Amino acid sequence: MTHQEYRQLSSDLQQLLKTIPLHWGAIQNDGTDHKINMFQIHSFADLEIRIQNLSEEDKNYFRRRWFLWKCAQCDEYIFCTNSNVTANPNSKDQGYDIEFNGNSQLRFDVKGTVIPKKFRDNIDVIIQDPTEMVRFFYEKQSCGVRDHVQNRLFVVHHSFRSPEREMVLRCHWDYKENLYKEYASKISSSSNFVHYQNVKSGVIFIFENEDKSFSHKFF
């Protein structure tokens, strides 16, 4: 992605965020994914044409899936604007998206997500120690061939004003540019990670506070 492509895509996503469904309609799965080749669709208008004959549930699934995929591309691009972050040269490799410090032990698949409903009653506990949440992500969040275990960097969006405002946080690119720069400057092999099976995960929380300000926390 070039800088100009990033600027156009990030702007387009900000315009679309109020139209995207808040719920998948189904857990992410290969069965629905195979109904269209979403990864060849690069505009929302083209997506709407391709899904016009699907059920409303499947339409909402692909609207959200496509939007989050494009948000992920922007997140990866922003990370890679930092001199110590490189993208996986093989775009078809599902093993990792980005690498920090030229260190193969710091390769991560970047996952934008939210705090699951089941953890929101104890949100302060999860923010202090996201281990149980990360385990939930690995075990419950998707079902398909793309759901294999690898190092992940979870970017967790949460609005204390209203959970439905997650899309605003996902598209707050100006804030993310500074945030990812800070994270990239601090990460090392000795950083705190959540360990699951034989892999590790970093966690970045991005918050919208009740006073409309924004903040973040690294685990």
N, C-alpha and C positions, 0 to 999 in steps of 0.2 A: 504494500500500500504506500503510495506517495503521500507527501504532506498535503497536497491539494485534495487528493481523494479522501484523506482523513477529515479534512475540514468540511468537505461537502457531506460525507456520510454522517459525521457527528452532528451537523446542523440538521440534516434530514431526520435523524432519530429523535432529536429534541422536538421537532414538529409533530412526530408521530406518537410520542409517548402517551398522550391522553386517549389515543384510539386503540391501544393494545390491550387485549384481555388480561385481567389480573390472575386468571387461573388457566391451567393447561387444558382442562377438559378430560385429561387422562394422564397417567404417569408417562414420562418420556419412554418410548418403546420403539423397537425396530419395525413392528407390524404397521404402525401408523407412518413412521418415517419413510417406508418403502412405497407409499402411495404416490408420492411425487419426488423428484430429485431437487430438494430444496436448495442444495448447495450450488446449483447452477442459476439461481434466481437472485439478481442483484438489485432489484428495486421492489418496493412494496406494491406498486401498481401491477408489476408483472406477477407477483405472488397472488394477488387477488384474481387475476385471470386464470392462473393455473389451478386454483382451489375452488373455482366457482361451482363445480359439480359435486363437491364433497358435502358431507353432512355438516351442520352448523358446529357440532362438537369438533370435528376434524378441522374445520376452518379456523376455529379459535386456537386449536392446538398449533397449527402451522403459523398463524399470525404471531403468537407468542414465541414459538421456537425460532422463527426467522429473526424476529426483533432481538432476542437474546444472543443469537449467533452474531449479528452485526455489532451489538454492544461489545461482545467478547473480542471481535476484531479490533475495535477501537481501543479497548483496554490493553491488548497486546501491543498495538502500535505505540501507545503512550509509554508503556514500560520500555520499549526498545529505543525511545528517543534518548535514553540514558546511556552513557558511554560504556558502562559495565554490564549492559544487558543485550543479549543477542537472540534473535528469533531462530527457531528450528529451521535449518535450510531446506528440509524436506517437508513441505506443507501437508503431505499425505500421511506423515508419520504421526500416529496417535500417542506416542510415548511421552512427548512433552511439547509445550508451546514456546517457552522462553528459558534461557540459561543466564544465571548471574555469575559474574566474576570469572568467566571462562572455566567454571568448575562443574564437571559433570554430576557432582553430588548436589548441585543447586539448580537442577532442571525441574521445571514445574509445568503442569497443565493448569492454565488459569481458568477458574470457575467463578463467575458472578452468581450470587445467590442471595437469599434472605434468611433471617432467623426463622426456623420452622415454627408453626403454631404451637406444637407441643412443648416448646421451650420458652415461650414468651411469658408465662406466669413466673418464671424464675430467671428473668433476663439478666439480672445483675450477676447471678452465679455463672451463667454461660459466658458473659463478657469476661469475667475473671479467669475462667478455665473452660475453653470451648471443646474439650476432649469429647464429651458425649455428643455434642452437635456434629462434630467431624465424623464420628463413627456413624451417626445417622445418615450423613451425606453419602458415605461410601456404601452403606448397606441398603438404604431405602429410596434414594432420590431418583434412580433411573433403572431401567430394565432393558438390556440389549447388548449387542456385541461391542458397542462403543463404551460400555460401562465396565472397563477393566481397571485394575488397581495400579495406580501410578502416583508419584509425588504430585500433590496439588497445592495450588495457592488459591485459597478461597477469599474472594472479595465479598464481604457480607454487608448488605445494605439494609438499614433499619431506620424508619422514621418514628420518633416518639410522638409526633403530631398525629400520624395516621399510617398504619402499615401499608395502606393502598398507595402511598406516595413513594413507594420503592422505585418506580420508574424515573421520578425526578432525580433521585440519587444515582441511579444507574447512568444517567445522562449528564451528570454535573461534571463535564469534562475539564473545566478550568480548575476545579478543586482537585480532581484526580491527577492532573498533570503535576501539581506540587506534591501531592500525597505520594505518588509512585516514585517521584524523584527522591523523596525522603526515605522511603522504604528501600529503594535500590542502594542508597548510600550507607544503610545500616546493616543490611543482611550479610551474614557470613556463615560458615560451617558451624559456628558455635552459637548461632541464634536459637531462640526457643522455637521448637516445632512440636506439633501434635503427631504422635507416632501411632500408626495403625497397621497391623500385620507387619510387612517388611518395608513399608514406605512412610514418608513423612509429609506433613502439610503445614504450610504457613497460613495464618489467618489475619486478614485486614478487615476491621470493622469500620464502616462509614455511617455516621449518624446524622440525622436531621433532628435537632432538639426542639423542645416545645416553644422556645423563644425564637424559632426560625433560623437559628444559627446552625453551623455544621461543624462536626468534630470527627475525630477518628481515634482508633486504638489498634496498636500492633500486638499480636501475641508472639 
